[in-house]
Amino acid sequence: MVQQPIKVAVIIGSTRNGRFAPTVAEWFVGRASARDDVQVDLIDLLDANLPYTLTDFGETPTDAVTAVTMRLAEAQAFVIVTPEYNHSYPVAIKNLVDWNYDVWQAKPVAFVSYGGLAGGLRAVEHLRQVFAELHAVTMRDTVSFHGASEQFGADGEPRDPEPYAQAASVLLDQLVWWAQALLEAKEKRPYKA
């Protein structure tokens, strides 16, 4: 049986001026797009323009929120590209999560992180707790860039590409496996949170 590619939403989680996130995300998207079993939708939270004031229950969200929610709902798996700010993740990611609840349920979430000495891993650990609350399945393995700005050349590629390419391959293998397993499980029995 030929499997359809897994629809993966890659989410750029930083909206900060001078951010490094697009470099990391574009590198990762290049790895993911080279695979036959993955179809990528890149969502940049800077472009999403999600408001930071949440609507009350029952109120209609803005068109910007609805547009992003539709893209997330179509995704079968997610990759969050996150820096680490003050030992945690950026507010733009939490805002995205708070605008959306059901879209994450029974879907796998992977992380590509970057930062200084910790490489964004403290942000990832905080995000694992948030996504557990949303009934998502987080991948154990990550791609992590420690001292990220020094790891990339002017061409937007890692100076030492092999370890990162290998980490991305492992992450994507796990993500595709979990996405397919969860899709098959939901076909047999719908997930109820």
Secondary structure in CASP SS format (residue, H / E / C, confidence):
PFRMAT SS
TARGET T0000
AUTHOR 0000-0000-0000
METHOD secondary structure of the structure
MODEL  1
M C 1.00
V C 1.00
Q C 1.00
Q C 1.00
P C 1.00
I E 1.00
K E 1.00
V E 1.00
A E 1.00
V E 1.00
I E 1.00
I E 1.00
G C 1.00
S C 1.00
T C 1.00
R C 1.00
N C 1.00
G C 1.00
R C 1.00
F C 1.00
A H 1.00
P H 1.00
T H 1.00
V H 1.00
A H 1.00
E H 1.00
W H 1.00
F H 1.00
V H 1.00
G H 1.00
R H 1.00
A H 1.00
S H 1.00
A C 1.00
R C 1.00
D C 1.00
D C 1.00
V E 1.00
Q E 1.00
V E 1.00
D E 1.00
L E 1.00
I E 1.00
D E 1.00
L H 1.00
L H 1.00
D H 1.00
A H 1.00
N C 1.00
L C 1.00
P C 1.00
Y C 1.00
T C 1.00
L C 1.00
T C 1.00
D C 1.00
F C 1.00
G C 1.00
E C 1.00
T C 1.00
P C 1.00
T C 1.00
D H 1.00
A H 1.00
V H 1.00
T H 1.00
A H 1.00
V H 1.00
T H 1.00
M H 1.00
R H 1.00
L H 1.00
A H 1.00
E H 1.00
A C 1.00
Q C 1.00
A E 1.00
F E 1.00
V E 1.00
I E 1.00
V E 1.00
T E 1.00
P E 1.00
E C 1.00
Y E 1.00
N C 1.00
H C 1.00
S E 1.00
Y C 1.00
P C 1.00
V H 1.00
A H 1.00
I H 1.00
K H 1.00
N H 1.00
L H 1.00
V H 1.00
D H 1.00
W H 1.00
N C 1.00
Y C 1.00
D H 1.00
V H 1.00
W H 1.00
Q C 1.00
A C 1.00
K C 1.00
P E 1.00
V E 1.00
A E 1.00
F E 1.00
V E 1.00
S E 1.00
Y E 1.00
G E 1.00
G C 1.00
L C 1.00
A C 1.00
G C 1.00
G C 1.00
L H 1.00
R H 1.00
A H 1.00
V H 1.00
E H 1.00
H H 1.00
L H 1.00
R H 1.00
Q H 1.00
V H 1.00
F H 1.00
A H 1.00
E H 1.00
L C 1.00
H C 1.00
A C 1.00
V E 1.00
T E 1.00
M C 1.00
R C 1.00
D C 1.00
T C 1.00
V E 1.00
S E 1.00
F E 1.00
H E 1.00
G C 1.00
A H 1.00
S H 1.00
E H 1.00
Q H 1.00
F E 1.00
G C 1.00
A C 1.00
D C 1.00
G C 1.00
E C 1.00
P E 1.00
R C 1.00
D C 1.00
P H 1.00
E H 1.00
P H 1.00
Y H 1.00
A H 1.00
Q H 1.00
A H 1.00
A H 1.00
S H 1.00
V H 1.00
L H 1.00
L H 1.00
D H 1.00
Q H 1.00
L H 1.00
V H 1.00
W H 1.00
W H 1.00
A H 1.00
Q H 1.00
A H 1.00
L H 1.00
L H 1.00
E H 1.00
A H 1.00
K H 1.00
E H 1.00
K H 1.00
R C 1.00
P C 1.00
Y C 1.00
K C 1.00
A C 1.00
END
